[in-house]
């Protein structure tokens, strides 16, 4: 294991959109690939050592219009801002735009992967000296504190609404640090009606004073009706959303 590179990997944070955006969408990782950044060990180290800087990803219709994360986030924002989820396609090109400043997307895992199986026999495995499972385990152990510290350093971390789209239990470790007064007995969960193998559609998490702090939307169950109901609950419990 190359401890220097592994340390750089674990501390690398990918943030789409501005840090000031009120709505922060949280995901596990995206389906992108590191191209030139992985060509050589030095190129990888140079990429990882760049100063932290949120950015606006370039919208690519053939890619992002098919992305489960982009579709779900744009539907949420279209329903919240316009009251019309069906207008999500016109919202897509502006999603996670730094200049618009309405929403951002932070990834739990530091290295973008085209799919969760990607790692074995790649340059990422070679340079870090970590097998895929070792990398994932290290992220699970180390990233919550790293991300919490980054949120805290940016400031006003508890003045944003966090919406988890992927990696609920990974992000819960971060959010439990940000909001230590979460009342887990007050959690509201909407599930399928089936009594066996019930599937969670969405969840709201409140603090001890009844304030909505963060929420989870299961985008593997992405019916428009579920998303509308989810957004209605968001607006009901967070009046700031009406100001976006």
N, C-alpha and C positions, 0 to 999 in steps of 0.2 A: 504494500500500500504506500502510495506517495502522499505523506501527510500534508505537505504544503498544498498540493493541488486539491486534495480532499477538503482541507480547510477552506480553500477558496470556493469550491463548489458549494459547500454547506452554507456559506455566508452570502452567496449570490442570490439576489432577489429580483424577480421579473415582475414588473408592475406596468400594466397598460392603463393609460389615462393619467389624470392629474391626482396628486395626493390630496387635493382640496375637495374632490368630488364627495358629495354627501353619501351617495350610495356606493358601497364597495362590494362588488361581486367576488366571491372567493371560489377558486377552483383548484384542482389537484395539479394539473399541468396542461399544456396545450399540445396539439398534434403537429407542431412544427418540427423542423429539423435544424441541427447545427451543420452548416455546410463548410465554408472556408474556416470557420472558427475551430473546426476539429482537424484541419489538415495536418497540423504539426502540434507537438506538445507546447512549443512557445506561443503559437497562435491561440491555443486554448487558454493558456495562462494569461495572455494579454487580454483576451475577451473577459475572463473572470475577474480580472483586476480593475476593470473599468469603474469609474466613479458611479455610484448609484444614481440613476436618472430615469424617471418614468418617461414613457414615450407613447406616441400614437401609432399603433400598427397600421400599415397601409392596407386599406380595404381591397380585398380581391374577391370579386363576386363569385367566381367559380369555386373558391375555397370557403369563404366565410358564410355564404348563404346556405351551405350544407353543414356547418358546424353546429352541433347541439348546444354548445355554450353560447355562441353568438345569437342563435335563434331564440333561445330561452331568455337571455338577457334583454334582447331588443323587444321581445313580446312583453316582458315585465315593464320596461320603460315606456313602451307605447301605450300600454293599458293605464299606467300610472299618470303619464303626462297628458295623453289625448283622450283617455277613457275609451280607447278603441284599439284592442289588441291586433286587429286585422291590418293596422297601419305599420306593423313591425318592419315590413320590407323597406319602407321609406326611411325608417330609423336606422337600419343596418349600417349604411355608409358612415354615419356619424358616431357609431358606438365606440366607447373608450377613446374619444377624441379629446386631447389635452385642452384644446382651445374652447371646446364646448363646456367641459368641466362638470358634467352631470353625474358620471359614473366612472368607476375604475374597475380593474380586474387584477387581482393578485394571485399568483400561483404558489401553492404549498411546496411543491418540489422545484428545485432550482434548474434542472436540465430539461429542456424541451425534448419530447420524444414523440415520434410519429404514432406510436402505440405503446401500451404498457409492457408489451413483450420485448420491445426494442432495448437492447443493451449488450447482450452476449455477442462476443466477437466484434465489437465496435471499438473505435478509437477511444470512446469515453471509458470503456472497461479497461483498455490498455493503459491510458494515462493515469487513471485513478488507482488502478490495481484492485478495484472492488468488483465483485460479482454483482449481478442485478439485485439479488435479495439482500446482499450486504449494503448496497447503496440505499435501497428502500428502507431498511431497518434503521440506518443511520439518520435518514431524513426524519423518520417517525420520532426518533429519540432527541435529535438536536434542533430540528427546525422550529418547534413551538417557541422555545425561548428566544431564538434568533429573530423570528418574526415579531414576537411580542416586543422585543427590544427596539426593533426598527419602527414599529407603530408608535411606541413611546417616544422615541427620539424625534419623530416627525411632529408629534404633539397632537393634542385634542383627539386622541384615538377613541375616546368614549363618546364623541359627538358625531359619530357616523352611524349609518344603518348598514349592517353587514348581512349579505344574503349569500348563503352557501349553495353553490350549484353542483359541486363535486367535492368529494373528500370530507363528508360531514364529520366523521369521528377524528380525522386528522386536525381539522380546523377547530373542533371543539376544544382541543388542548390549548390552542392559542386564545380563543375567546373566553375560556374559563379563567385565564390569567388577566385578560383585559377587564372582565366583568366578574369579579369574585363574589358579587352579591346576587348572582343569578339564582332564581328560585326554581329549581328543576321540578318541583311538585306542581308548579303553575304552568308547565309547558303544555301548549295546545297542539295536538297532533290530529291531522286529518288522514284517515286511512280508507282503503277500499272496504266495502261492506262484508267481504268474505271473512268468516271467522277463522279459517285456517289459512296460513301463509298470507296474512293481510299485508298489503303493500302500502307503505307510507307515501302520501302525495306531497304533503308539506308539513312544516312544524314552525311554531313561533316560540321564542324564548323570552321570558320577561324577568326583570330584576325584582327585588323584594318590595319595591314600591309600585309594581305593576306596569313599569315602562318597558315597551318592546325594545330589546337590545339587538337581537339578531334573529334570523330566520333561515330555514332550509327548504329548498324547492327540489323535489326529486325530478330531474329532467330525463330520467329513464321512464317516467310516466307523464309525458309532456302534453296531455290533451289540453286544448285551448280552454275548456271549461275549468279544468283544475287550475290553470294559471290565472284565469279571471278571478276565481274564488280566492286564490292566494293573494292577489293584488288588492282585492276588496278588503281583506283582513289587514294588509299592510297599511292601507290608507286610513282605515278605521282606528288603528292603534298608533299611527305616526302622522301627525298633521303636517309635518315639514315636507312630506312628499307632495303636497298640493302646491308647494311653492317652486317646484322644479321647472 
